[in-house]
Amino acid sequence: MPACAPCPGIDDGARQIDHMKGTMTELITGVDSVRGLVGEITSASSMQRENIVHVNHAVQSIDTTTQKNSALVEEVAAAAQGLSGQTESLTALVRRFHVAA
C-alpha cells in the first residue's frame, strides 16, 4: 500500500529521485574516471614533448658533427693532394742523382 493513498504520484516521484540519484552517482564516477584519463594523457603528452626536444637536440648535434667531419674530410683531401704533388716533385729531384755502383 502506498505511503500516501491520495497521492500515488509521490511514491513514483520518490522512486524516480532514487533512480536519478544512482544515475548521478554513476555519472560523477564516470566524469572522475575521464578526468583521471585526461590527466594521464596530459602527463604522457608532456613526456613525449620533452623526449621530442631531446631527440631534436641529438639530431642537431649529429648534424653539426657531420658538417664538421665533412669540412675535415675536405681539408684532408686537399692536404693529400698537396702531398701527392710534393711527392712527385721529390721523386723527380731524386731521379737526378746517380749513385755509382
C-alpha positions in Angstrom: 0.0 0.0 0.0 1.4 3.4 -1.0 2.7 5.7 1.8 0.1 8.3 0.8 -3.0 6.8 -0.7 -4.4 10.1 -2.0 -1.1 10.9 -3.6 0.1 7.9 -5.6 2.5 10.1 -7.8 4.6 10.8 -4.7 5.9 7.3 -4.4 6.6 7.2 -8.1 8.5 10.5 -7.8 10.5 9.2 -4.8 11.5 6.1 -6.9 12.5 8.3 -9.8 14.5 10.5 -7.5 16.3 7.4 -6.1 16.9 6.2 -9.6 18.2 9.7 -10.6 20.5 9.7 -7.6 22.0 6.4 -8.7 22.4 7.7 -12.2 24.1 10.9 -11.0 26.4 8.9 -8.8 27.4 6.8 -11.9 27.8 10.0 -13.9 30.1 11.5 -11.3 32.1 8.3 -11.2 32.4 8.4 -15.0 33.4 12.0 -15.0 36.1 11.3 -12.3 37.4 8.4 -14.4 37.5 10.6 -17.6 39.3 13.3 -15.5 41.9 10.8 -14.5 42.4 9.6 -18.0 42.8 13.2 -19.3 45.4 13.8 -16.6 47.3 10.7 -17.7 47.1 11.8 -21.4 48.3 15.3 -20.4 51.2 13.7 -18.5 52.1 11.4 -21.3 51.9 14.2 -23.9 54.2 16.3 -21.7 56.7 13.5 -21.5 56.5 13.0 -25.3 57.1 16.7 -25.9 60.2 16.6 -23.6 61.5 13.5 -25.4 61.0 15.1 -28.8 63.0 18.1 -27.6 65.8 15.7 -26.6 65.7 13.9 -29.9 65.7 17.3 -31.7 68.9 18.3 -29.8 70.5 15.0 -30.6 69.7 15.3 -34.3 71.1 18.9 -34.3 74.3 17.6 -32.6 74.6 14.9 -35.2 74.1 17.4 -38.0 76.8 19.7 -36.5 79.2 16.8 -36.1 78.5 15.6 -39.7 79.2 19.1 -41.0 82.5 19.3 -39.1 83.5 15.9 -40.3 82.7 16.9 -43.9 84.9 20.0 -43.6 87.7 17.9 -42.1 87.4 15.4 -45.0 87.8 18.3 -47.5 90.8 19.5 -45.6 92.4 16.1 -45.6 91.7 15.6 -49.3 93.3 19.0 -50.1 96.3 18.1 -47.9 96.6 14.7 -49.6 96.5 16.3 -53.0 99.2 18.7 -51.9 101.4 15.8 -50.6 100.9 14.0 -53.8 102.2 16.9 -55.7 105.2 17.2 -53.4 105.9 13.5 -53.7 106.0 13.8 -57.5 108.4 16.8 -57.2 110.6 14.9 -54.7 110.7 11.8 -56.9 111.8 13.9 -59.9 114.6 15.5 -57.8 115.8 12.1 -56.5 116.0 10.7 -60.1 118.6 13.4 -60.9 121.0 11.8 -58.5 123.1 8.9 -59.8 124.8 6.7 -57.5 127.9 4.9 -58.7 127.8 1.2 -58.2 
